[in-house]
Amino acid sequence: MSQKTVTQAALRWLDDPEVFRVNEIPAHSDHQFFKNQDEVNQHQSSFVQSLNGDWRFAYAQDPMSRQKDFYQADFDSSNFDTIRVPGLIEFAGYHKIKYINTLYPWEGKIFRRPAYTMGPDQDGAGMFSEGKDNHVGQYVKKFTLAPALQHHQVRIRFEGVQTAMYAWLNGHFLGYAEDSFTPHEFDLTPYLVDGENTLAVAVFNRSTASFLEDQDMFRFFGIFRDVSLIAQPAVHLEDLSIKPTVNDDFQSGRLTVDAQFNGQQAGTVAHLNVTDAAGHQVYESSQKADGDVRLADTPLESIHLWDHDNPYLYQLTITLTDQAGQPLEIVPYQFGFRRIEINQAKVITLNGQRLIIKGVNRHEWDAKSGRVVTMADMQADIATFKKNHINAVRTCHYPDHLAWYRLCDVNGIYMMAENNLESHGTWQKLGDVEPSDNVPGSLPQWRAAVLDRAKNNYETFKNHTSILFWSLGNESYAGDDIEAMNQYYKQTDPSRLVHYEGVFHNPKYKATISDVESRMYATPTEIEDYLKHDPQKPFLLCEYMHDMGNSIGGMKSYMDLLDKYPMYQGGFIWDFIDQAIEVKDEVTGQKVLRYGGDFDDRVSDYEFSGDGLMFADRTEKPAMQEVRYYYGKY
Amino acid sequence: MVNTKQLRVVYGDGTLGVGGDDFHYIFSYSRGGLESLVIGGKEWLYREPKPTFWRATTDNDRGNGFSKKSIQWLGADMFIDVKSIDIKVNGQLIEFPKPPLNNQYSDHETAAQVEISYHYQTLTIPQTTVDVTYSVTPDSALQIKVHYAGKKGLPELPVFGMRFIMPTKAVSYQYNGLSGETYPDRMAGGIPGTYQVAGLPVTKYLVPEDNGVHMQTNWVTVTRQSTKDNSDASTVPFSLKFEKLTGPFAFSALPYTAEELENATHIEELPLPRRTVVSILGAVRGVGGIDSWGADVEPQYHIPADQDIDFGFVIKRG
């Protein structure tokens, strides 16, 4: 890391949009690594020690009343409660469940304007660090390093923490992170001790990140995804970039693989092996594993293409061996060849064929645990997709659980991988477009934060074949900052398309934001109007067919457009699953599903939380048969 | 085959009774409809069937303001006036047998066919009329024809049909029509067939709303196994069948009226299910789906109030 390590935490970071990551290990590819082939086969890496489970916990109403020394190595946390990690603080009963759509969760209680929107000297000092509504979860976890992790470099990975977190190990400050839905890693190595270690994490409900995370959803906070200790061997594949490209004949291609190795050890070799789905070797190479290495850059005469109907994946394996030829680590990764582009007729094609998106928006949801989803939830959702001919998903409006991307690769689900960004509360006011306090807008102080989100999204998920589109976020208006995000993706990843809908509301950025014309809830007539009048970009609906309650009437009019206009590429139904929470009814004792406003949460948007094709208990709504019919027909 | 059997007709002081071997129907003069429908000793009616105009507001109805525009039909659904009643025996209109006029009849009156028409007047502004004509034949078949008189100046209808409320909760229903819950603008995915539905499921939309409509139905058979009759402890299932007359109809079979659904904000607030509400529908408004905050249902799936609606069906033993 080139950045200097920061050794002291500062609460004022919560107020400062220019501070969003401190001491974090840079985002990198999501590959797993294993000690040997047995571990690969069992999907169990001895380099990883899960910290999931019971943690000590204390809840504070606001930053002022938190226990300020709780992170000290000698702090006595014996009077703390116990909380489950991963889990949401609301579901543990400490904090009121709250749902609201566009308005910020402090609406009617605290007046806030994002820093610098009302002037260059309005820096928002104290807005969150002294926020009376900035609840704090203080977590303590004691652990002893498993033998397999000892004597290695060790990092900690938080896969999802909302909204802003500080971490310490044995009293030493580890770092600070925002961007609730991408992994955060901190190096533990300098601070680890033999025997028991004490990890302390303070999670704040609010920070400047709250302005960027105004998604229409239940507003939760806490450590809601897995936490792991990860050891790395003396030489370790830190980042992997697989670039399979398809030639114009759609029969041959090229495979480029770049690796970035951490650590040095004489005689360490990286063996790359690629096999096809039948297990036949396609390519192999061996090179010295030292720093940045191109492991492959080879033409392939005959390739199988990946698509929804035939999600053909190749198996790539990188094996690092030491001087004696013993494996240091093995990295398996599956990838496919596919080509997404916009052709001369301004039609999006996949492998040369017009792309038809039969998609859904999918929030991560489990009625029993909110945004904490299980592998079973994800597998069930994939099964539902396949059964109902859903071929595409938009990860609305944040990156999902790591496993979801791999499931989409394997099952041929086209992904629109969206950044964690939504700020409609800063420009949608009482039905008007009123962007006077919009963030990120064109404010320089907010640019790095949103670029960091773009980078986290790209670097983590770049190797997933299923991702056809990067999406800059949802309903955040448009300005120089989102334009910079667009530019980042175009420069970093010319192999995919960039999507953003919000430019519709600020058309002066149309030339520089989004490869596609995207709308939400446009009527069939409005869409035709666009397509009949010299359309400049292919059209898709990032949200359509709002399935709130008894809905999904009139789908035919949208599907007919597919027959009439090649540049109409389909869309993503809003949305996949109702956001409702299972509780015990206080009157009957029955298990029931509750929505916004049912928890005395005010201000709320009530039943607007539930717009799914699925009920919150993952049973299908009756409308699903209509979706199955039309999505099966095209 | 010529049916040689005759209907037994009872020209009562407040009702017209029409019966046969194991069925008996009683048409009330004062209560505005069919008060009793007994087949095989089992009563099928809790209250008189009436025209129905309202559907419990869907989220899209709320979002686009349709419920407010059509609010008159909620009142019309709850309360309705009978303006007049006509009776035909063997095709001949008879003078209404109001006492003492019915003194001319005996205790062994018969007929080959009896028809009774209720002429309803809606409590809307402006008012319009609905005619419901029941025709009974000796095979026990009860044919029902419904006519809505279109009237300019009335808001579009949420739904139009006849609502039957049965005394106890059905254990199942079977129908021949389209799979699943369908609406005029959401029925392409419905697969024609015969379907058995256990219980009287209410689709568990977060906010209770209109649900359970089945379009393009040829027949539906409702099965119960209990009655309110204190002298009848039998649990042997018994059924009633609604069959198409000319074209297919739509229906829903739920334990609740539209008003009961309308009143709840959560499914657990609905009353304990204890009755069966069967709505046989001649016109259904689409549910829409473009958005839930203003977009209207597509025009071809509206029910204009200024055009006549006619439909019919036959009730038979199940």
Boltz contact constraints between the chains, C-beta under 6 A:
constraints:
  - contact:
      token1: [A, 521]
      token2: [B, 291]
      max_distance: 6.0
  - contact:
      token1: [A, 523]
      token2: [B, 290]
      max_distance: 6.0
  - contact:
      token1: [A, 545]
      token2: [B, 289]
      max_distance: 6.0
  - contact:
      token1: [A, 546]
      token2: [B, 291]
      max_distance: 6.0
  - contact:
      token1: [A, 546]
      token2: [B, 292]
      max_distance: 6.0
  - contact:
      token1: [A, 548]
      token2: [B, 59]
      max_distance: 6.0
  - contact:
      token1: [A, 548]
      token2: [B, 292]
      max_distance: 6.0
  - contact:
      token1: [A, 549]
      token2: [B, 58]
      max_distance: 6.0
  - contact:
      token1: [A, 549]
      token2: [B, 59]
      max_distance: 6.0
  - contact:
      token1: [A, 549]
      token2: [B, 205]
      max_distance: 6.0
  - contact:
      token1: [A, 549]
      token2: [B, 209]
      max_distance: 6.0
  - contact:
      token1: [A, 550]
      token2: [B, 58]
      max_distance: 6.0
  - contact:
      token1: [A, 550]
      token2: [B, 205]
      max_distance: 6.0
  - contact:
      token1: [A, 550]
      token2: [B, 209]
      max_distance: 6.0
  - contact:
      token1: [A, 550]
      token2: [B, 211]
      max_distance: 6.0
  - contact:
      token1: [A, 550]
      token2: [B, 287]
      max_distance: 6.0
  - contact:
      token1: [A, 551]
      token2: [B, 60]
      max_distance: 6.0
  - contact:
      token1: [A, 551]
      token2: [B, 287]
      max_distance: 6.0
  - contact:
      token1: [A, 551]
      token2: [B, 289]
      max_distance: 6.0
  - contact:
      token1: [A, 552]
      token2: [B, 186]
      max_distance: 6.0
  - contact:
      token1: [A, 552]
      token2: [B, 289]
      max_distance: 6.0
  - contact:
      token1: [A, 553]
      token2: [B, 183]
      max_distance: 6.0
  - contact:
      token1: [A, 553]
      token2: [B, 185]
      max_distance: 6.0
  - contact:
      token1: [A, 553]
      token2: [B, 186]
      max_distance: 6.0
  - contact:
      token1: [A, 553]
      token2: [B, 286]
      max_distance: 6.0
  - contact:
      token1: [A, 553]
      token2: [B, 287]
      max_distance: 6.0
  - contact:
      token1: [A, 553]
      token2: [B, 288]
      max_distance: 6.0
  - contact:
      token1: [A, 553]
      token2: [B, 289]
      max_distance: 6.0
  - contact:
      token1: [A, 554]
      token2: [B, 185]
      max_distance: 6.0
  - contact:
      token1: [A, 554]
      token2: [B, 289]
      max_distance: 6.0
  - contact:
      token1: [A, 554]
      token2: [B, 298]
      max_distance: 6.0
  - contact:
      token1: [A, 580]
      token2: [B, 206]
      max_distance: 6.0
  - contact:
      token1: [A, 585]
      token2: [B, 268]
      max_distance: 6.0
  - contact:
      token1: [A, 592]
      token2: [B, 268]
      max_distance: 6.0
  - contact:
      token1: [A, 595]
      token2: [B, 206]
      max_distance: 6.0
  - contact:
      token1: [A, 607]
      token2: [B, 206]
      max_distance: 6.0
  - contact:
      token1: [A, 607]
      token2: [B, 207]
      max_distance: 6.0
  - contact:
      token1: [A, 610]
      token2: [B, 206]
      max_distance: 6.0
  - contact:
      token1: [A, 615]
      token2: [B, 204]
      max_distance: 6.0
  - contact:
      token1: [A, 622]
      token2: [B, 180]
      max_distance: 6.0
  - contact:
      token1: [A, 622]
      token2: [B, 181]
      max_distance: 6.0
  - contact:
      token1: [A, 622]
      token2: [B, 203]
      max_distance: 6.0
  - contact:
      token1: [A, 625]
      token2: [B, 180]
      max_distance: 6.0
  - contact:
      token1: [A, 625]
      token2: [B, 189]
      max_distance: 6.0
  - contact:
      token1: [A, 626]
      token2: [B, 186]
      max_distance: 6.0
  - contact:
      token1: [A, 626]
      token2: [B, 189]
      max_distance: 6.0
  - contact:
      token1: [A, 628]
      token2: [B, 189]
      max_distance: 6.0
  - contact:
      token1: [A, 629]
      token2: [B, 188]
      max_distance: 6.0
  - contact:
      token1: [A, 629]
      token2: [B, 189]
      max_distance: 6.0
